[in-house]
Amino acid sequence: MSNIEEKDVLIIEDSPAVGILLKEFLNKLGLKKIHHCQNGKTGIESFKELVEADKVPLVFLDYN
């Protein structure tokens, strides 16, 4: 089992305030590899890049 700090997280959230709060919360939980996108298009591109790098991110999609 890998360390939680090594997990990739992708936040796709159009509200900057919600994105910042979620990122700070996840940092407090020990997650360090957090990627944040502000729309679906860049979110999909980031997801594809992570998958191509053999990473499977935990995705938070538009919290509200």
N, CA, C and O atoms as a GROMACS GRO file, in nm:
protein
  256
    1MET      N    1   0.085  -0.119   0.000
    1MET     CA    2   0.000   0.000   0.000
    1MET      C    3   0.090   0.125   0.000
    1MET      O    4   0.185   0.133   0.078
    2SER      N    5   0.059   0.219  -0.085
    2SER     CA    6   0.143   0.338  -0.096
    2SER      C    7   0.103   0.445   0.005
    2SER      O    8  -0.007   0.444   0.060
    3ASN      N    9   0.195   0.534   0.027
    3ASN     CA   10   0.176   0.644   0.121
    3ASN      C   11   0.075   0.745   0.065
    3ASN      O   12   0.074   0.771  -0.056
    4ILE      N   13  -0.008   0.800   0.151
    4ILE     CA   14  -0.111   0.896   0.106
    4ILE      C   15  -0.048   1.020   0.041
    4ILE      O   16  -0.108   1.080  -0.047
    5GLU      N   17   0.072   1.056   0.083
    5GLU     CA   18   0.139   1.173   0.024
    5GLU      C   19   0.171   1.151  -0.123
    5GLU      O   20   0.191   1.248  -0.196
    6GLU      N   21   0.176   1.026  -0.167
    6GLU     CA   22   0.212   0.995  -0.305
    6GLU      C   23   0.090   0.991  -0.398
    6GLU      O   24   0.107   0.981  -0.520
    7LYS      N   25  -0.029   0.999  -0.344
    7LYS     CA   26  -0.150   0.994  -0.426
    7LYS      C   27  -0.172   1.127  -0.500
    7LYS      O   28  -0.152   1.234  -0.443
    8ASP      N   29  -0.213   1.118  -0.625
    8ASP     CA   30  -0.246   1.236  -0.702
    8ASP      C   31  -0.394   1.267  -0.685
    8ASP      O   32  -0.479   1.177  -0.687
    9VAL      N   33  -0.424   1.395  -0.670
    9VAL     CA   34  -0.562   1.442  -0.656
    9VAL      C   35  -0.586   1.547  -0.763
    9VAL      O   36  -0.503   1.635  -0.784
   10LEU      N   37  -0.699   1.536  -0.831
   10LEU     CA   38  -0.737   1.634  -0.932
   10LEU      C   39  -0.867   1.701  -0.888
   10LEU      O   40  -0.970   1.635  -0.872
   11ILE      N   41  -0.860   1.832  -0.867
   11ILE     CA   42  -0.978   1.910  -0.831
   11ILE      C   43  -1.024   1.985  -0.956
   11ILE      O   44  -0.948   2.061  -1.015
   12ILE      N   45  -1.148   1.962  -0.996
   12ILE     CA   46  -1.206   2.036  -1.108
   12ILE      C   47  -1.321   2.118  -1.050
   12ILE      O   48  -1.428   2.065  -1.022
   13GLU      N   49  -1.296   2.246  -1.032
   13GLU     CA   50  -1.389   2.333  -0.960
   13GLU      C   51  -1.383   2.473  -1.018
   13GLU      O   52  -1.275   2.533  -1.025
   14ASP      N   53  -1.498   2.527  -1.059
   14ASP     CA   54  -1.501   2.660  -1.120
   14ASP      C   55  -1.502   2.773  -1.018
   14ASP      O   56  -1.479   2.888  -1.055
   15SER      N   57  -1.527   2.743  -0.893
   15SER     CA   58  -1.524   2.846  -0.789
   15SER      C   59  -1.385   2.849  -0.726
   15SER      O   60  -1.346   2.754  -0.659
   16PRO      N   61  -1.310   2.958  -0.746
   16PRO     CA   62  -1.176   2.965  -0.688
   16PRO      C   63  -1.176   2.946  -0.535
   16PRO      O   64  -1.087   2.881  -0.481
   17ALA      N   65  -1.274   3.003  -0.467
   17ALA     CA   66  -1.278   2.993  -0.321
   17ALA      C   67  -1.297   2.849  -0.276
   17ALA      O   68  -1.229   2.803  -0.184
   18VAL      N   69  -1.388   2.776  -0.340
   18VAL     CA   70  -1.412   2.636  -0.304
   18VAL      C   71  -1.288   2.553  -0.336
   18VAL      O   72  -1.249   2.466  -0.257
   19GLY      N   73  -1.225   2.579  -0.450
   19GLY     CA   74  -1.103   2.507  -0.487
   19GLY      C   75  -0.991   2.526  -0.386
   19GLY      O   76  -0.922   2.430  -0.350
   20ILE      N   77  -0.974   2.649  -0.340
   20ILE     CA   78  -0.870   2.679  -0.240
   20ILE      C   79  -0.901   2.609  -0.108
   20ILE      O   80  -0.812   2.549  -0.048
   21LEU      N   81  -1.025   2.616  -0.063
   21LEU     CA   82  -1.063   2.551   0.062
   21LEU      C   83  -1.043   2.401   0.056
   21LEU      O   84  -0.992   2.340   0.150
   22LEU      N   85  -1.083   2.340  -0.056
   22LEU     CA   86  -1.068   2.196  -0.070
   22LEU      C   87  -0.920   2.157  -0.074
   22LEU      O   88  -0.880   2.058  -0.012
   23LYS      N   89  -0.840   2.235  -0.145
   23LYS     CA   90  -0.696   2.207  -0.151
   23LYS      C   91  -0.633   2.217  -0.012
   23LYS      O   92  -0.553   2.131   0.025
   24GLU      N   93  -0.667   2.320   0.064
   24GLU     CA   94  -0.612   2.336   0.198
   24GLU      C   95  -0.654   2.220   0.289
   24GLU      O   96  -0.573   2.170   0.367
   25PHE      N   97  -0.780   2.176   0.279
   25PHE     CA   98  -0.829   2.064   0.358
   25PHE      C   99  -0.752   1.936   0.325
   25PHE      O  100  -0.710   1.862   0.414
   26LEU      N  101  -0.733   1.911   0.195
   26LEU     CA  102  -0.662   1.791   0.153
   26LEU      C  103  -0.516   1.795   0.195
   26LEU      O  104  -0.458   1.693   0.230
   27ASN      N  105  -0.455   1.914   0.193
   27ASN     CA  106  -0.318   1.929   0.241
   27ASN      C  107  -0.309   1.891   0.389
   27ASN      O  108  -0.214   1.825   0.430
   28LYS      N  109  -0.406   1.933   0.467
   28LYS     CA  110  -0.407   1.899   0.609
   28LYS      C  111  -0.420   1.749   0.632
   28LYS      O  112  -0.374   1.697   0.733
   29LEU      N  113  -0.483   1.679   0.538
   29LEU     CA  114  -0.496   1.533   0.546
   29LEU      C  115  -0.367   1.462   0.503
   29LEU      O  116  -0.355   1.340   0.518
   30GLY      N  117  -0.272   1.538   0.450
   30GLY     CA  118  -0.145   1.480   0.411
   30GLY      C  119  -0.126   1.462   0.262
   30GLY      O  120  -0.020   1.416   0.219
   31LEU      N  121  -0.224   1.498   0.183
   31LEU     CA  122  -0.211   1.488   0.038
   31LEU      C  123  -0.127   1.604  -0.014
   31LEU      O  124  -0.152   1.720   0.021
   32LYS      N  125  -0.029   1.574  -0.097
   32LYS     CA  126   0.063   1.677  -0.145
   32LYS      C  127   0.056   1.701  -0.296
   32LYS      O  128   0.086   1.811  -0.342
   33LYS      N  129   0.017   1.600  -0.373
   33LYS     CA  130   0.016   1.612  -0.519
   33LYS      C  131  -0.125   1.649  -0.565
   33LYS      O  132  -0.200   1.565  -0.614
   34ILE      N  133  -0.157   1.777  -0.549
   34ILE     CA  134  -0.292   1.824  -0.580
   34ILE      C  135  -0.286   1.912  -0.705
   34ILE      O  136  -0.210   2.009  -0.712
   35HIS      N  137  -0.368   1.877  -0.802
   35HIS     CA  138  -0.378   1.952  -0.928
   35HIS      C  139  -0.516   2.016  -0.929
   35HIS      O  140  -0.616   1.952  -0.897
   36HIS      N  141  -0.522   2.145  -0.966
   36HIS     CA  142  -0.650   2.216  -0.965
   36HIS      C  143  -0.678   2.275  -1.102
   36HIS      O  144  -0.594   2.345  -1.159
   37CYS      N  145  -0.796   2.247  -1.155
   37CYS     CA  146  -0.841   2.302  -1.283
   37CYS      C  147  -0.972   2.375  -1.259
   37CYS      O  148  -1.052   2.336  -1.175
   38GLN      N  149  -0.993   2.484  -1.335
   38GLN     CA  150  -1.112   2.564  -1.313
   38GLN      C  151  -1.224   2.540  -1.413
   38GLN      O  152  -1.327   2.608  -1.409
   39ASN      N  153  -1.206   2.444  -1.504
   39ASN     CA  154  -1.316   2.410  -1.595
   39ASN      C  155  -1.300   2.267  -1.644
   39ASN      O  156  -1.194   2.206  -1.628
   40GLY      N  157  -1.404   2.215  -1.703
   40GLY     CA  158  -1.405   2.076  -1.747
   40GLY      C  159  -1.302   2.045  -1.854
   40GLY      O  160  -1.243   1.937  -1.853
   41LYS      N  161  -1.281   2.138  -1.946
   41LYS     CA  162  -1.185   2.114  -2.055
   41LYS      C  163  -1.045   2.092  -2.001
   41LYS      O  164  -0.979   1.994  -2.036
   42THR      N  165  -0.998   2.183  -1.917
   42THR     CA  166  -0.863   2.166  -1.862
   42THR      C  167  -0.858   2.048  -1.764
   42THR      O  168  -0.754   1.985  -1.748
   43GLY      N  169  -0.970   2.020  -1.700
   43GLY     CA  170  -0.977   1.905  -1.610
   43GLY      C  171  -0.957   1.775  -1.685
   43GLY      O  172  -0.883   1.687  -1.640
   44ILE      N  173  -1.023   1.761  -1.800
   44ILE     CA  174  -1.008   1.641  -1.882
   44ILE      C  175  -0.865   1.629  -1.934
   44ILE      O  176  -0.809   1.520  -1.935
   45GLU      N  177  -0.807   1.741  -1.977
   45GLU     CA  178  -0.670   1.739  -2.025
   45GLU      C  179  -0.574   1.695  -1.914
   45GLU      O  180  -0.485   1.614  -1.937
   46SER      N  181  -0.592   1.749  -1.795
   46SER     CA  182  -0.506   1.712  -1.682
   46SER      C  183  -0.524   1.565  -1.645
   46SER      O  184  -0.427   1.495  -1.616
   47PHE      N  185  -0.650   1.518  -1.647
   47PHE     CA  186  -0.676   1.378  -1.618
   47PHE      C  187  -0.605   1.287  -1.718
   47PHE      O  188  -0.541   1.189  -1.679
   48LYS      N  189  -0.615   1.320  -1.847
   48LYS     CA  190  -0.548   1.240  -1.950
   48LYS      C  191  -0.397   1.238  -1.929
   48LYS      O  192  -0.334   1.133  -1.943
   49GLU      N  193  -0.338   1.353  -1.895
   49GLU     CA  194  -0.194   1.360  -1.872
   49GLU      C  195  -0.153   1.271  -1.754
   49GLU      O  196  -0.052   1.202  -1.760
   50LEU      N  197  -0.232   1.274  -1.648
   50LEU     CA  198  -0.201   1.190  -1.532
   50LEU      C  199  -0.211   1.042  -1.566
   50LEU      O  200  -0.125   0.964  -1.527
   51VAL      N  201  -0.316   1.003  -1.640
   51VAL     CA  202  -0.334   0.863  -1.677
   51VAL      C  203  -0.221   0.818  -1.770
   51VAL      O  204  -0.171   0.706  -1.756
   52GLU      N  205  -0.182   0.904  -1.863
   52GLU     CA  206  -0.072   0.870  -1.954
   52GLU      C  207   0.059   0.851  -1.877
   52GLU      O  208   0.148   0.780  -1.923
   53ALA      N  209   0.071   0.916  -1.762
   53ALA     CA  210   0.190   0.901  -1.677
   53ALA      C  211   0.173   0.786  -1.578
   53ALA      O  212   0.246   0.776  -1.479
   54ASP      N  213   0.075   0.697  -1.604
   54ASP     CA  214   0.045   0.581  -1.519
   54ASP      C  215   0.004   0.619  -1.378
   54ASP      O  216   0.037   0.549  -1.282
   55LYS      N  217  -0.067   0.730  -1.366
   55LYS     CA  218  -0.121   0.773  -1.238
   55LYS      C  219  -0.273   0.773  -1.247
   55LYS      O  220  -0.330   0.813  -1.348
   56VAL      N  221  -0.338   0.728  -1.142
   56VAL     CA  222  -0.484   0.729  -1.137
   56VAL      C  223  -0.524   0.822  -1.023
   56VAL      O  224  -0.518   0.784  -0.907
   57PRO      N  225  -0.566   0.944  -1.058
   57PRO     CA  226  -0.594   1.042  -0.953
   57PRO      C  227  -0.731   1.022  -0.888
   57PRO      O  228  -0.824   0.967  -0.947
   58LEU      N  229  -0.739   1.068  -0.766
   58LEU     CA  230  -0.867   1.084  -0.699
   58LEU      C  231  -0.923   1.216  -0.751
   58LEU      O  232  -0.855   1.318  -0.746
   59VAL      N  233  -1.047   1.216  -0.801
   59VAL     CA  234  -1.102   1.334  -0.866
   59VAL      C  235  -1.217   1.392  -0.783
   59VAL      O  236  -1.309   1.321  -0.744
   60PHE      N  237  -1.208   1.523  -0.757
   60PHE     CA  238  -1.316   1.598  -0.696
   60PHE      C  239  -1.371   1.688  -0.807
   60PHE      O  240  -1.302   1.776  -0.857
   61LEU      N  241  -1.496   1.664  -0.843
   61LEU     CA  242  -1.555   1.731  -0.958
   61LEU      C  243  -1.665   1.826  -0.915
   61LEU      O  244  -1.768   1.783  -0.864
   62ASP      N  245  -1.643   1.955  -0.934
   62ASP     CA  246  -1.740   2.060  -0.906
   62ASP      C  247  -1.818   2.035  -0.778
   62ASP      O  248  -1.932   1.990  -0.780
   63TYR      N  249  -1.753   2.064  -0.668
   63TYR     CA  250  -1.804   2.033  -0.534
   63TYR      C  251  -1.949   2.076  -0.514
   63TYR      O  252  -2.028   1.998  -0.461
   64ASN      N  253  -1.986   2.195  -0.556
   64ASN     CA  254  -2.126   2.238  -0.543
   64ASN      C  255  -2.196   2.211  -0.673
   64ASN      O  256  -2.316   2.240  -0.686
   0.00000   0.00000   0.00000
